[in-house]
C-alpha cells in the first residue's frame, strides 16, 4: 500500500480520510491498525539526546503513537490547527476554560449547556475569579448586549443536549469576534461531519468522543480542536501543565470507532427522524423536539447551517404523573435507561431542566424524555415504546 503525501491525502474526501488517517503500515509492522503503545518512561541513547529531549516522546504524558493516530483522525474531521485528547468529554469542556480564562474575566455560557459543565462553571470558575453569566441560547446577535468590557469568551452548545435549541452560531461569532471575544462550542450532537465548527468561526470545538467517535459505549474520551496555531499553542500549554493524558487502549478503541462513524451516522440519522415522526403522531406526546423536523422551532437554522443530524432528540408528554412515566420507562426491554448516547444501543431517560435553568424558563407542561436511537430494528423499537405507552395510560 503506497504511502500518500500530505497534498494527496488532503485531496481525498472525508470518508476516505477517516479510514486512512493515522495509519502507516510501515510503522505498524504491516498491520492495518496502529498498535496499542503503553508506556510511561522513554529512554534516550545519549546524554546529549536526553538534555535536549531529542525524541518525539519525552515521557508518557507527552503522548504516544496510538494517541497521535487518534488525533490525526480527529484532526482530519475538525480541520483546525490541532487537536488534543482528554480522558472524558467533561474534561474536554473544562480544559479550554482553564487554558483561556483568567481571574477577572467574564464568561457567557448558554443556558442549555451540558449539565456537568454547568456544575463546573458554578462551582469551580468563581473560585478562580471568573464571572459566569448564562444566556438564552436563542439570543443570536442579541448576545452583544450582554458583553462587558471584561467578557473573554462565549460558550455555545448547538443543539443543546436535552432541549436541543439550535443556536445562531454565525450571528454569535460575528458579534463576539467584532469585540475580540472567543467563541467555544460543544459540537457533540452534530459531530464535525454534520457541522463544520471552525468553518463557522468557532475558536475551540469540543467533542465528547465517548458518544459518536467511540460509538460503542465502552470508552470515556473527549477531544478539543483549536482554530488557529496560536490558540492551539495556548491550549497545548495548559494540556501539558495539567498532565492531561488518555490511556492507549481508549485511544485505540476511539480510533476504531471513528473509522465507522460516518456509516453509523448515515444509518442512525434517518432512524432518529423516522422515530421522531412516529412519536409526533402519538396521542400521548405533546411535542417532539428534533431540529431536523420541519415543525421544530430550530429547523430553519439547522437546515441552513448543518449537513445532517444525529439520533438524539427529546419529547414532551401530555401532562401525566411521574408514576405513569415510570411505569412506561421501567418496563422497556430494548431501551436502556442511561445518561449517555451515541452508541449502537438505544437509550431513554426522563429529565427536568426547569430546576437548573436560570436565564430561560422552559415552557413544558408535561414530563420530558430524551431518546437516543441505536442500531436496532425500528419496528422492534416502536413495539417496545408502544407497549410502554400502554403502561403509561394504564397508570394515569
N, C-alpha and C positions, 0 to 999 in steps of 0.2 A: 504494500500500500504506500503510494507516494506521499511524502510529507508536503503539505501545501504551504506556500509562502503566505505572509500576512495579507498582501493585496489579494491573492487568490481566495483566501478564507473570507475576507471582507465582502467579496462579491457573491458569496453563497447566500441563499435565502435562509430565513430564520430557523425553520425546522431542521434544515441540514446542519446549520451551525450548532444547534442544540445537540445533535447526535455526535458531532466531531469535537466540540470544544473541550480542551483539557486532555485530549487523547494523543499520545505519541507512543506508538508501539516500540520504538527504539529505546524508550526509557522504561518500558514495561515488559521487557524480555519477550516481546511478541504477543503478549496477551492483549485482548481488546480493551479491557478496563484498566485504568491506573491502579496499582496495588495499594493496599492499606499500609501506610508507613506510620508506625508508632515510634515515639521516641521523646526523650527529654534532653539528653546530653549529646552534643555534637563535638567530635574530636577533630583536631587540626594537625596537619603533618609537621608543622614547624612553629617555632616561637614567633617568627615574623608573621606568619599567616594568622596566628591567634591574636597578636597585638593589633592588627588592622582588621580583624574579623573578616578575613578573606575567604568567605564562604557564603553561599546563598542562604543558608540557615545557620544562625549563630547559637540557637537554643530551641527547645521545643515550643516556647512561646512565640517564636517568630514565624511559625507555620510549618508546613510540610508539603511534600509533593502532592499528597492526596488533597489537602486543603487548597493548594494552588489550582488543581484541576477543577475543583468546585467553583472557585472564584472566577476562573476563566469561563465556565459555562454560564454563571450568573451574570458576568460582565457582558457577555455577548447578547443577553436579553436586555439588560439595563441601558447599555450604550453610553454610559458615563465615563468619567476619568478613572474610576477604580471602585472596587467592591471589597468590603470586609465582612467576615463571618462572625457571628456571635452564637452563644450557647442556647439562646432562646429568642423567640420573636419579641418578647418584652425587653430583653437587653438590647436588641436591635433598635427598639424605640427610644430607650433611655440614653443609649450611648451618644447620639447626636446632641442631646441637650447638655450633656457633660462636656462635650467637645466644643460647643459654640456659645453656650450661655455663661455669663459670669455675674457676680454679685452686682446688684443694681439694675439688671436688665428686666425688661417686661416681655412676657411670653404670652402670645394669643393662642388659645387651644380650642378646637371645635368642641361643641357641647356633645357631639356624637362620638367622641374619642373612645377607643378601646378601654374598657373599664380598668384593667390593671395599670394602664398608662395614666389614667386619671388619678389613681391612687398615688402613683409616683409624683405626679405634679402637685397633689395636695399635701403629701406627707414629707417629701424629700426636698423639692426645689425651694420652698420657703426657708428651709434651714440654711440654704446657701445664698440667701438674699435675692432670690429670683421671684418677681411678682408674676402671678398667673391670672389671666382673665379668660373665662370661657365665653365663646361667642356662638350665635345662631349659625349652624352650618350652611343655611341658605342665604346668608348675608351678601354674598357676591362682592361686587365692587364697594358696597357699603362698609366693608371692613376698614376702609381708610379712616372712617370716623372714629374708630377705636384705637388708632395709632397714637402713641405717646412719644415724646422725644427720646425715651429710652427703650422703645419697642425694638427688640432684636430679631425675633423670629415669629413665624406663624406656623402652627401645626394643623395639617389637614388630614382627613381620612374620608375618601370618597370611593364608593358609598360607605357610610358608616356600617359597622359590622353587626348592628342589631336593627336599627330603624332605617338604614340604607338611604339616607339623604344623599343626593348627588350634588356635590359642590361645584360651583362655577370656578374651576381651577384657573382658567386663563384670566378671569377678572381679578381673582385674589392675587395671582402672581404679578399682574400688571400694576396693581395698586401697591403691593409690597416692594417690588423692585424699584418703583419710582422713588421710594424713600430709603433705598439701600437696606431693605429688610429681607432676611432669608425666608424661604418657604420650604417646609419639610412635609413629607406625605407618607402616610401608611397606605401603601398601594396593594395590600394583600388580596383584597377582593377581586380585583381585575387581573392582577399579575402584570408584569411588563408585556405579556403577549397581547393584552387587551387594552392597556392604557400606557402609552409611552411617556412616563413621568418627566424625564429630562427634556424631551422634545417640547413639552408644555412649560418648561422653565423651572420645574421643581429642582431645588438645590440639593436636597437629600431625599432619596427614595428608600423606603423601608419595606422589607418583605418578612412576614412571619413564615419562614421557609418550612416550618412544621406543616403548613397547610398544603398548597398545591405543588411546591417544589418537591418535597419529600413524597407526599401523596399516599402514604401507606400507614399513617397513624402509629409510627414506631420511632420517630425522631423528634427531638426538640432542637430547633435551629432557627437562626434569623440572619438576614443579610442587610447591609447598609451600603447604598451606592451614592457617590458624590458626583455632581455635575461637572466640576472643573478640577484641574490638577491642584489648585490652591486649596479648595475645600477638602479634597481627598487627603492632602498632606496634613492638614489640621486634624481631620478625623483620625488618620492613622497615628498621629502623635498621641491622642487620647487612648486609642486602642492599645498601643504599646504600653503606655504608662499604667493602664488599669490591669494589664496582664490578661486581657480577654483572649480566650482560646476555645477551640472546639475539639472534640475527640475525633481521631482519624476515622473511626467506624461511622460516626454521624456524618462526616463529610462524604464518605463513600456512599452511604445509603441515600443521602440527599442528591448527590450527583446521579446516582442510578435513577432516582425518581424524575429528575429534570429531563432525562433522555426521553421519557414518555409523556411529559406534561402536556404538550400540545395535543397529543392523541386523546388523553383523558379529558381535557377541557372541551375538545370537539365533541365528545360523547356526552359530557355532563351538562354543558350549556343547554342544548335542546331538551334534555331530560328535565332540567330545572324549570324551563319555561313551560313545558307541557304540564308538569305537575302544578305549577303556579296557576295556569289556566283552569285546570281541573278543580283546584281548590276554590278559585274565584267563583265557580258555579255552584258551590255547596251552600245550602241554606244556613249552615252553622257558622259560616265565615262571613264576617262583616266586610273585610277587605284584605287584599293581598298586597304586600309591599315588595315589589320587584321592579327595578328600573327598566328592564327590558320589555315590560308590558306597556302598551300604548296608553293605558289609563293611569299609569303611575305618574305622580307629580314630577318626578325627576327624569322622565323618559326623554324629553326633548334634549336636555343637556347630555344625557347618556348617549343618545343617538348621534349627537354632534361630535363628541369627544372620544368615545370608546369604540373599539372594534369588536367587542364581544362581551360576554358575561360569564360568571361562574355559576355554580349551582346552589348558592346560599341565598335565602330570602326569608321573609317573615310573613306571618298572617296575624290579623286581629280577629278574634272570635266574637260572635254576638255575645252580649252580656250573659254570663253564666258563672256559677260558683267555682272556686278553685277545687272543690271536691269533685265536681264534674270533669274539670280539666285533668285532674289526677287520675280519674277513672279511665279517661281516654288514653293518656300517655302511659300509664303503668302497665297496661295490657298489650302494648305494641310488641310485636315479635321481630320485626325487621328493622325498625328504627331504634337505635340505641340512644339513651339519654346521656349526652356528653357535651362538654363545653367547647370542643374543638370543631374543626370542619376541614374540608379539602381532601380528605382521604377517600378510599374506594367505597367506604361504607356509609349508609345513610344515618343521619343523626337528627335528634329533635331536643329542644329544651324550652321550658317556659321562662319568660323574663319580664321584669317590670322596671323600665328605665325611669319611671316617674320619680323614684326615690333618690336618684343621684343626679338628675339633670338640674342645672342651675340657671342657664341662660335661656332655656326654652321650656315650654310646658307641653309635653306630648298630649294630644287630644284623644287618646284611646278611651273608649267606653267599655270595651270588653278585654278579656285577658289576651296577652300576646305570646306567640310561639314562634321560635326560629327553627327553620328546617334546612338541612343540608341533604341534597340528593346525591347518592352514590352511584355505583355501577350495577346495582341490582336491576332486575326486570321491572319496568314501570308498572305493569299490571299487578305484579305482586305487591309493590309498594302501595298502590291505590287500594288494593283489597285490605291491606293492613290498616291504613288510615280509615277506610270505610267502616271497618269493624270498630275502630276507636271512636268514631263519631256516634256509632250506635250506643256504645257505653256512655258517652257524654250525654246523649239525650235521655238515657235511662236514669242517669244520676242527677238530673236537674233538680 
